[in-house]
Amino acid sequence: MVGATLSLGFVLAVPHIVSAQAWVAPAKVGSVNVVFQNVDHTSHILDDGSQLDGFDSVSRGVLVEVDYAVTNRFSFNIGVPYIGARYLGPEPSFFGLPIDDCRCWNTGFQDLSVTARYNVFNKGFALTPSVSYGYPTNDYPFFGEAAIGRNLNEFRLAVDLGYRVDPISPRFSIAGRYSYAFVEQVLDISNDRSNASLSFDYLFTRKFTGSVQFYWQRSHGGLKSSEFETEEEWVQFDRLLKDNSFHIGASFGYRFPRLDAFVSYVEFVSGTDTHLGRAVTAGISIPFQL
C-alpha cells in the first residue's frame, strides 16, 4: 500500500524548488537539481481515520531533473526518480506478497515527468500555469508494500501563484500551487487527483531562507479501503485507493557561490486511506547559463 504515496513523494517534499516555480528564471538560465529523499511509513490510515499499525515500510530515492528557461516566460523541466522500497513491519505483510515478505529492497526507475510552464506575471505578484506529463519508464511492479509506484500515465494541469508581501516585509513571500491530475483509468474506474500547497517563505539573509508548507491531496473517484470486493480489485489496490491526506512541512535553504542547497521535513497530519509517516529530503540546485 505504498504506490499512491510514492508517486507523490517528491512533490510533497521538494518545497525549496517547488515554491520558486511561480517566479521563473530569465531566458537561457537553467539548473540541474539533485534531490535525495527518505520516506518512513509507520501506519496505514483506514477510511474511517483509524490506524492499522505493524505494517511499516520505507522508501528512499534520488531525483535528477533539469529546468531551463527558453525565454523570459517559457520554461520546461524534465526529471526522473530512482526509488528503493522495503517492507519492515513486524507483522506479515498485508497481502502476503514475496516482494514484501522477503523484507528486501525493491529498486528501479519510476516515472519520467516532463513539464512546460508559461509565466503570465513575474513581478511582486507571479502567475505561472503549467502542463506536465508523467509516464512509467518501465513495467515495474505496482502491488505491495515495497512497490515503487503505481505504474500509470498521468496528465497534469497546474497553476503556481506567488506574492511578495512588501507591506509586511520585503523579505516575506507567499506561494501557492494547485494541480489536477488526469490519471490513467484502471478497471474502468476513474481515480483523478487534486493537489494543493501553500508556502510561507522568509529571507533571513541574502543567502539563507526558511519556509513553512501545507499540502492537501484529494482523490476524485477510486475506492475506499472498505469498498474493495473482487480479487481483480484487490490486485489493483494501490492504483484504485481513494487516498486523501493533509501534510505540513518546513524547509531551509542556503545559497552557496555556485549552488543552492536545501533540507526539508514533511509530516502527516490527517487523512483517510493513506499512510501515517514522514519524509526527510535534501537537495542541491546547480545553475547554468547557455
C-alpha positions as CSV (number, residue, x, y, z in Angstrom):
1,M,0.0,0.0,0.0
2,V,2.7,2.5,-0.9
3,G,2.3,3.1,-4.6
4,A,0.0,6.1,-4.3
5,T,2.2,7.8,-1.8
6,L,5.4,7.2,-3.6
7,S,4.1,8.7,-6.8
8,L,3.7,12.0,-5.0
9,G,6.7,11.7,-2.6
10,F,9.0,14.1,-4.3
11,V,6.2,16.6,-5.0
12,L,5.4,16.8,-1.3
13,A,9.0,17.1,-0.2
14,V,10.8,19.5,-2.5
15,P,9.4,22.8,-1.3
16,H,12.6,24.9,-1.8
17,I,12.5,24.1,-5.5
18,V,8.7,23.9,-6.0
19,S,7.9,27.2,-4.2
20,A,10.1,29.0,-6.7
21,Q,8.0,27.9,-9.7
22,A,5.7,30.9,-9.6
23,W,8.7,33.2,-10.3
24,V,10.7,32.0,-13.4
25,A,14.3,32.4,-14.3
26,P,15.4,34.8,-17.1
27,A,15.9,33.5,-20.6
28,K,18.7,30.9,-21.2
29,V,19.2,30.3,-17.5
30,G,18.6,26.8,-16.1
31,S,19.5,24.5,-13.3
32,V,20.3,20.9,-12.6
33,N,18.6,19.6,-9.4
34,V,19.6,16.6,-7.5
35,V,17.2,15.6,-4.6
36,F,17.6,12.8,-2.1
37,Q,14.6,11.6,0.0
38,N,13.8,9.2,2.8
39,V,10.1,8.4,3.4
40,D,9.1,6.4,6.5
41,H,5.6,4.9,6.5
42,T,4.7,3.9,10.1
43,S,0.9,3.0,9.9
44,H,-1.9,2.6,7.5
45,I,-4.8,5.1,7.9
46,L,-8.2,3.5,7.1
47,D,-11.2,5.1,5.5
48,D,-12.7,5.9,9.0
49,G,-9.5,7.6,10.1
50,S,-8.3,4.8,12.4
51,Q,-4.8,3.5,12.4
52,L,-3.6,0.0,11.3
53,D,-0.2,-0.5,13.0
54,G,2.5,-3.0,12.4
55,F,3.0,-2.6,8.7
56,D,6.0,-0.3,8.5
57,S,7.8,0.4,5.3
58,V,10.5,2.7,4.0
59,S,11.3,4.2,0.6
60,R,14.4,6.1,-0.4
61,G,15.1,7.8,-3.7
62,V,17.1,10.2,-5.7
63,L,15.5,12.6,-8.3
64,V,17.6,14.2,-11.0
65,E,15.9,16.9,-13.1
66,V,16.9,19.7,-15.4
67,D,15.0,23.0,-15.5
68,Y,15.6,25.5,-18.3
69,A,14.1,28.9,-19.3
70,V,13.8,29.1,-23.1
71,T,12.5,32.7,-22.9
72,N,11.7,35.1,-20.1
73,R,8.2,33.5,-19.9
74,F,8.5,29.9,-21.2
75,S,10.5,27.2,-19.4
76,F,10.5,23.4,-19.2
77,N,11.5,20.7,-16.8
78,I,12.4,17.1,-17.2
79,G,13.2,14.6,-14.4
80,V,13.1,11.0,-13.3
81,P,13.5,9.5,-9.8
82,Y,15.2,6.2,-8.9
83,I,13.4,4.6,-6.0
84,G,14.1,1.8,-3.5
85,A,11.3,0.5,-1.2
86,R,11.4,-2.1,1.6
87,Y,8.8,-3.6,3.9
88,L,9.9,-3.5,7.6
89,G,6.8,-4.4,9.5
90,P,6.8,-6.9,12.4
91,E,3.6,-8.3,11.1
92,P,3.3,-10.5,8.0
93,S,2.7,-8.2,5.0
94,F,-0.9,-7.2,4.4
95,F,-1.2,-9.1,1.1
96,G,1.4,-11.8,1.7
97,L,3.5,-11.0,-1.4
98,P,7.0,-12.3,-1.9
99,I,8.2,-8.7,-2.7
100,D,7.2,-7.8,0.9
101,D,7.8,-10.9,2.9
102,C,11.5,-11.2,1.9
103,R,11.9,-7.7,3.5
104,C,14.5,-6.9,0.8
105,W,14.9,-3.8,-1.2
106,N,12.9,-3.4,-4.4
107,T,14.6,-0.8,-6.6
108,G,14.2,0.8,-10.0
109,F,13.5,3.9,-12.0
110,Q,10.0,5.2,-11.5
111,D,8.1,7.8,-13.8
112,L,9.6,10.3,-16.2
113,S,8.0,13.7,-15.9
114,V,8.1,16.5,-18.5
115,T,6.7,19.9,-17.6
116,A,6.2,23.1,-19.6
117,R,5.5,26.4,-17.9
118,Y,4.4,29.8,-19.1
119,N,4.8,32.8,-16.9
120,V,2.0,35.4,-17.1
121,F,3.2,37.8,-14.4
122,N,6.6,37.8,-12.8
123,K,7.0,40.8,-10.5
124,G,5.7,41.3,-7.0
125,F,2.8,39.0,-8.0
126,A,3.6,36.0,-10.1
127,L,1.3,33.7,-12.0
128,T,2.6,30.7,-13.9
129,P,0.3,27.9,-15.3
130,S,1.9,24.7,-16.5
131,V,1.2,21.3,-18.1
132,S,3.0,18.1,-17.4
133,Y,3.0,14.5,-18.4
134,G,4.3,11.6,-16.4
135,Y,4.8,8.1,-17.7
136,P,6.5,4.9,-16.3
137,T,10.0,4.3,-17.5
138,N,9.5,0.6,-17.3
139,D,6.9,-2.0,-16.3
140,Y,7.8,-2.1,-12.6
141,P,5.6,-3.9,-10.0
142,F,2.9,-1.7,-8.6
143,F,1.3,-4.0,-6.0
144,G,2.6,-4.4,-2.4
145,E,4.2,-2.5,0.5
146,A,7.6,-2.5,-1.3
147,A,6.2,-1.3,-4.7
148,I,8.0,1.8,-6.1
149,G,5.0,3.4,-7.7
150,R,1.6,3.0,-9.4
151,N,2.9,2.4,-13.0
152,L,0.3,4.7,-14.5
153,N,0.3,7.5,-17.0
154,E,-0.7,11.0,-15.8
155,F,-1.5,14.3,-17.5
156,R,-1.4,17.3,-15.1
157,L,-2.6,20.9,-15.3
158,A,-1.3,23.3,-12.6
159,V,-1.0,26.9,-11.7
160,D,1.6,28.5,-9.4
161,L,1.0,31.8,-7.6
162,G,3.4,33.9,-5.7
163,Y,3.2,37.2,-3.9
164,R,5.9,39.2,-2.2
165,V,4.3,40.7,0.9
166,D,6.2,44.1,0.8
167,P,3.7,45.9,3.2
168,I,4.7,43.4,5.9
169,S,8.3,42.9,4.9
170,P,10.2,42.7,1.6
171,R,11.8,39.5,2.9
172,F,8.4,37.7,3.2
173,S,6.6,36.0,0.4
174,I,3.7,33.5,-0.1
175,A,3.5,30.9,-2.8
176,G,0.6,28.6,-3.7
177,R,0.0,25.8,-6.1
178,Y,-2.9,23.8,-7.4
179,S,-2.7,20.9,-9.8
180,Y,-5.2,18.4,-11.2
181,A,-4.0,15.1,-12.5
182,F,-5.9,13.1,-15.1
183,V,-4.8,9.6,-14.2
184,E,-4.9,6.5,-16.5
185,Q,-8.0,4.5,-15.6
186,V,-7.8,1.0,-14.1
187,L,-10.8,-1.4,-14.4
188,D,-12.8,1.5,-15.9
189,I,-12.6,3.2,-12.5
190,S,-11.5,6.9,-12.5
191,N,-9.1,8.0,-9.8
192,D,-8.0,11.5,-10.8
193,R,-6.4,13.7,-8.1
194,S,-6.2,17.3,-6.9
195,N,-3.1,18.5,-5.1
196,A,-2.7,22.0,-3.4
197,S,0.1,23.5,-1.5
198,L,0.7,26.8,0.4
199,S,4.1,28.0,1.3
200,F,5.2,30.9,3.6
201,D,8.8,31.9,2.9
202,Y,11.1,34.2,4.7
203,L,14.5,35.5,3.6
204,F,16.6,35.7,6.8
205,T,19.7,36.9,5.0
206,R,20.6,37.3,1.3
207,K,21.7,33.6,1.3
208,F,19.6,31.9,4.0
209,T,15.8,31.2,3.6
210,G,13.2,29.4,5.7
211,S,9.7,28.1,4.8
212,V,6.6,26.5,6.2
213,Q,4.4,24.5,3.9
214,F,1.0,22.9,3.9
215,Y,-0.1,20.2,1.4
216,W,-3.5,18.8,0.6
217,Q,-4.5,15.8,-1.6
218,R,-8.0,14.8,-2.7
219,S,-8.8,11.8,-4.9
220,H,-11.7,12.2,-7.3
221,G,-13.0,8.7,-7.7
222,G,-11.3,5.5,-6.7
223,L,-12.4,3.1,-3.9
224,K,-12.3,3.3,-0.2
225,S,-10.4,0.5,1.6
226,S,-13.7,-0.9,2.8
227,E,-15.1,-1.0,-0.8
228,F,-12.7,-3.5,-2.4
229,E,-14.6,-6.7,-3.1
230,T,-13.3,-8.7,-6.1
231,E,-9.8,-10.3,-6.4
232,E,-9.4,-8.2,-9.5
233,E,-9.9,-5.0,-7.5
234,W,-7.5,-6.2,-4.7
235,V,-4.7,-6.7,-7.2
236,Q,-5.1,-3.1,-8.2
237,F,-5.3,-1.8,-4.6
238,D,-2.6,0.8,-4.8
239,R,-3.9,2.1,-8.1
240,L,-7.5,2.4,-7.1
241,L,-7.2,3.5,-3.4
242,K,-9.0,6.8,-2.7
243,D,-6.1,8.5,-1.0
244,N,-6.8,11.8,0.8
245,S,-4.3,13.5,3.0
246,F,-3.0,16.6,4.7
247,H,0.7,17.2,5.5
248,I,2.7,20.0,7.0
249,G,6.4,20.7,6.4
250,A,9.3,23.1,6.9
251,S,12.5,23.7,4.9
252,F,15.6,25.7,5.0
253,G,17.7,26.7,2.0
254,Y,21.2,28.3,1.7
255,R,22.8,29.8,-1.4
256,F,26.4,29.0,-1.9
257,P,28.6,30.7,-4.6
258,R,27.9,28.0,-7.2
259,L,24.8,26.1,-6.0
260,D,21.8,26.2,-3.8
261,A,21.1,23.6,-1.1
262,F,18.1,22.8,1.0
263,V,16.7,20.4,3.5
264,S,13.1,19.8,4.4
265,Y,10.9,17.8,6.7
266,V,7.3,16.8,6.0
267,E,4.9,15.2,8.5
268,F,1.5,13.5,8.1
269,V,-1.3,15.4,9.9
270,S,-4.6,13.8,8.8
271,G,-6.2,11.8,6.1
272,T,-8.1,8.7,5.0
273,D,-6.9,5.6,3.1
274,T,-3.3,6.8,3.2
275,H,-0.2,6.5,5.3
276,L,1.0,7.9,8.6
277,G,4.6,8.9,8.2
278,R,7.2,11.5,7.4
279,A,9.6,12.5,4.7
280,V,13.1,14.0,5.0
281,T,14.6,15.5,1.9
282,A,17.8,17.2,1.0
283,G,18.9,18.5,-2.4
284,I,21.1,20.8,-4.4
285,S,20.4,23.0,-7.4
286,I,23.3,23.9,-9.7
287,P,22.6,26.9,-12.0
288,F,23.9,27.2,-15.5
289,Q,23.5,29.6,-18.4
290,L,23.6,28.9,-22.2
